[in-house]
Amino acid sequence: MEKKDIRAYTYEQLQEEMKGIGEKAFRGKQIYEWLHVRLADSFDEMTNLSKALREKLEAQYVILPVEPAARQESKLDGTNKFLFRLWDGNMVESVLMRYKHGNSVCISSQVGCRMGCRFCASTIGGLERNLSPSEMLGQIYQIQKMIGERVSNVVIMGTGEPLDNYENFLTFIRLLTDEHGLHISQRNITVSTCGIVPRMYDLAKEKLQITLALSLHGSTQEKRKQLMPVANKYDLREVLEACDNYFHETGRRITFEYSMVHGVNDTEEDARELTVLLKHRNCHLNLIPVNPIKERDFERPDRKNALNFKNKLEKSGINVTIRREMGSDIDGACGQLRRSYQG
C-alpha cells in the first residue's frame, strides 16, 4: 500500500482521517500541531502519542522529506539561497530575504517549469514534476527551523508556474494560512503567474486575500510572444481582463512584473504602451532589470536607462518601482533559480 502524505491534510481532514483509522478526532489535532506548529519531520518526535499510534502512522503515512542539501549566503545583501533534496532525489531551490518588516521566503512550486520564458533559467530543461502541498510547506518550515526565526511573508515565485500546479497550490495556501498552523496572513502572500487565464478566474472565485503578480514583460501581444511562449495561448487582452476580474472579485491590487531587457522592451515606445495598458488600472508595476543567465545573451539596461524608463511611467501616473536586486551573486535573484543539481 502506498503511504499517504499526512502533511497535506487540512486541519479538518486530518481529524476525519484519524477517525477513519479507529482513533479519536483529537489525535488529528495533536498531529496537526506537531506537523504545522512544531514542524516535526518524523513521527518519533510526536512524544505525546503512544508508541502504538506512532507505529501505525509510520506504517500508513509519510511526512515527505524536504532535506537541506546546501546553503549559500550573498556577500552583497545577506540573502540566503537553499537547496533542498526531495524524496525522489530531485532538488528545488528557495530564497530567504531579510527585510525590516520581517523575513520573506521565495519558494518553488514545481521541479523545473514548462512555461519556457526566454529570460528565465528555471525553465531550462523543462518540467520534471509538480510539488505536493507538503513539499511547498516543507521549504518554509525547514528555513524557519534553520534560522530560528519566524517567516512572515511568502512569495511563490521560485522555480515553476504555481497555477500550473493549481490544486496543490491551493491546498498549500489553505495550510499555510490556517489558524491552527503557522497562520501566515493571506495578505502577506504573493503568487506569481505568467498568465494562465482559466486558473486566474478560478483563483478569483476563491476570494482569497493573496496578492496576484502577473509576469507581464511586454507592452504588446507581439512583444510578449517574443519573450513568453504562453502568450501564444493566451492573448494579452484576455490576460488583462482576468487581472481586472481578480481585482473586482477580491479588491486586491494587481502587481505587474516587468523584466527589462535592453533593446527589447525598454524603449520610449514601450513606456508609452505600458502607460496606455496600466494607467486606468489599480495596480503596481515592478520593473526588474533582467538578471544574467549563461544560456541567454539578454542584457539588462544600465541603471540610468532603467531610472529614465521608471520616471517616464511615474510622470504618466503609474505606480512603479524598480525591484531591489537581492542575491544575484549566488544566482538567487529573479529568473536565476534553476534545476542545476540532480540527486
N, C-alpha and C positions, 0 to 999 in steps of 0.2 A: 504494500500500500504506500502510495506517495504521501509524504508528510505535508501537513498544511502550514501555510505561512501565518503564524499566530500574531505577528506584529501588524498584519494588515487588517485585522478585525477592528471594527469600531467598538466603542465602549459598550453599547447595547448588544451588538452582535456577539461579543466575547462572553457576556453573561448568558446569552441563549446557547452559545456553543458549549459552555460548561454544563448547563442543564442537560444538553443533548448527550453528554458522555457520563451522565449519572452523578454530577457534582452539584453543589449548591450554587446559585447565581452569584453570591458574594465572592466566590472564588474567582470569578471573572473580573470583579472589581479589583481584587488583590493583584491578580496577574497583570491587569492593565496598568496599575500603578508601578509595578516592577519594570514593565516594558517602557512606559512613556514618561515616567517621572524620575524613577531611579536609574533608568537607562540600562537595565540589565542585558547582558549579552548571552546569558546561559540560564537554564532552569535551576542549576545548582545554586545560583545566587539568591533564589527566592526562598529565603530561610524560614518564612512564616507558613510555608506549605509543607505538608507531610512528605516524607521520603517516597511514599507510595504514589502520591499525586504527582510529584516531580518526575518519577519514573514513567508514569502514564503519559504525562505531557511530552517527555523525551521520545516516547515510542510513537506518538501520533502527530507531533507538531515540530516545527523548526523555527528558530529565530535566524533569519537569513543573515549570514555574516557580511559585514562591511568592514574589512580589516585594514587598518592603516599600513601602507607599504612604503611611503616616502613623504617627506615634508620639506618644503623649501620656503625660505623667508626672503622677501625683497629687501635689498640694501637701500632702495630708494624711499620706501614708504612703510615698511613693516608688514605689507600684505603677505599672507601665508597661502601657499598652494599645497593641497593634499592629494596624494594618490592613494586610492582605495582598491583593494582586491576583493572581488565578489566570489560567490560560492563556486562558479564555473571557471575561475581563472581570469575572467575579463576584468578590466580595470576602468575606473572612472576618476575624474578629477573634480575637486571642489576648491573654492577660494574663500578665504576669510579676510574681510576688510574691516579695519577698526576705525570707527568714526566717533566724534564727540557724543553723538546721540545713541551710540551703542554698537554692538558687534553685528555685522551683516555678513551672511554666508550666501554665496552663489553656488547652487548645486546643479548637477546633471540630472536629466530625466530619461536619457537613453544611453546605451553603449553605441557610440557613433551617431550618425544622423544621415537621413536620406534626402534632405532638402536641397543640398548642392549649391548653397550660396557661394559665389565665386571668391569672396574675400575671407572666407571663414575656414580655419584649419579643422574645426570639429567634424566637418562633413567629408573630409578626405578619407577614403576607404569605405564610405557608405555606412549603412545601419547594420549593426550586429544583432541587437535585441532591445526590447523595452526594459526599463527598470520597474520593479514592483513598488507599490507604495512604501513598503518597509525598507527597501534599498534606498529610496529617496530620503526617508526619515533618517536612516542609518548614517548618512553623510553628516547631517546636522548633529545627531546625537554623539557621534564619535568626536567631532570637532569640539563640542561643548565639554565633553569629558576631558579631552586633551588640554584644553586651555583653562579649564576650571572656572569658566565664566559663562554667564547666560548669553545665548544668541537671541537677539531681539528683532532682527529683520532678516527676511529670506527672499532671495531672488532666484527664480527658476530660469536661468539664462546660461547655464553651463552647456555641456555637450547635449545635443538632442533638441527636438521640437516638442515641447510639452503637450501641445494639442494633438500631436500625432500619437500620443500615449494617453488619450483623454481620460478613460475610466480610472486608470491607475493614478493619474494626476489628481483627479477629483477626490478620490479616497484619501490620498496623501494630504490634500488641503484640509479635509474634514478631521483627520487625525492630528495634524499639526496645530489646529486652532481649537481643538476640543478642550473644554474647561477642566477635564479630568487628566489631561496630559500636560505638555509644555504650555499650552494655551497662548500661543503667539497670536497677536491681534491680526485679523484679516487685513486691516489697513496697513500692516507692516509687511505685506507680502506682495511681490510683483511677479507676474508671469509674462514672459516674452514669447511672441509668436510671429512667424513670418507671414501669417495671414491665411490660415485655413478657415475659410469663411463659414462653412456649416457648423464647425465646432465653436466659433466665436459667438454664433447665435445661441448654441446650446449653453455655453458658459453664461451668457447674459441672462438666460432663463433661471439660472441657479440663484440669482440676486445676491451673489457674494459681494463683499466689500474690498476685494483684492484689486490692485492696480493692473490694468491690461496695458502692456507695452507692445506696440506694433513695430516690427522691423520694416521701416519704410524704404530707406536707402535710394529712392529715386523719386524725382519730382513729376515724372510722367510714366505712363504704362510702358513705353518703349525703353526708357532708362531702367525701369525696374526689371524688365525682361533681360536686359544685358547682364544684370548682377544676380538675379534671383530666379531660378527655373520655376519656382512655384507661381510666378506671375503669368506663366503660360496657361495655368489652370484657372487662376482667379484674377479677374481684371481689377485694376486699381480702384475703379469706381465701386465695384462690389465690396472690396475690402474696406473702403472708407465708409460705405453705408453700414457695414457690420460694426465698425467702430462707433458710429453715431448711435446705432441701436444699443450697444453696450452702455454708452453714456446715458441714454434715455432710460434704460431698464434699471441701472444701478446708481446713477448720479455720480459715478466715479470718473474723474477726468482722465482722458487717454494720454499716455506718453507715446510719442513717436520717436523711435530710434533712427538715427540717420548717420551711417558710416560714410565719412567724407573721403572720396578717392580723388587724388589730384588729377585734374584734367578730364575726369569722367562725370562727376556730379557736384562739382564745387564752383561752378561758373556764376556769373551775374544772372544769366538766364535761369539757372537752377534756383537761385534765390528768389527771383520774381515768380517762378512757377510754384515754388513752395509756399510763398505768401498767398497766392490765389487759393491753393489747396487748403491751407490751415487757418486763414485769418478769421473765418467765421465759426471756427470750431473751438470749443472749450478744451484746450489741450496744452501739453508741454512738449517742446521739441528738444531732444537731447542729441547734440552733434558729437560724433565720435570720430576723430581723425583716425583713419584706418590703421590698424596695427600690422606690422610686417609679419608675413609668414613666408617660409623659404620656397614654397611651391608656386607662388604668385609674384608677379612683378608690379603689383599695385603700389603706388606711392602715396603717402599722406601729404596733405597740403602743409606748408610751413605755418608756423604759429601766426604770423602776420596775416596771411591769407584766410586762415580759419577765423581769426577775430574779425576781419573785414566782412566775411560771409555772415557771421553772427550779428554784427552791427546792422547790416542791411535788413536782416529779418526783424531785429528788435525795433528798428525805426518804422517798420511796417506794422508794428503792433503784435508781433509773435512773441509768446513767452518761450524763451530759448536759452539754453546753457550749453557750454562745451563740457563734456564729461571729464571729470578729473581722472587722469590716467593712473591706474594702480596696478602694480605687479608686472609691468611689461618686461622687466629684466629677468623674470622667472617664467616667461610665457604664460602669465596668469591674467593678462588683460583681455578685453573683449575681442572675441574672434580667434584667440590663440590656443584655447584648450583643444586637445586632440587625443586620438587613440594612438599615442606614440609608444605605448607599452603593451606587451602581451604577457599573460601569466606564465 
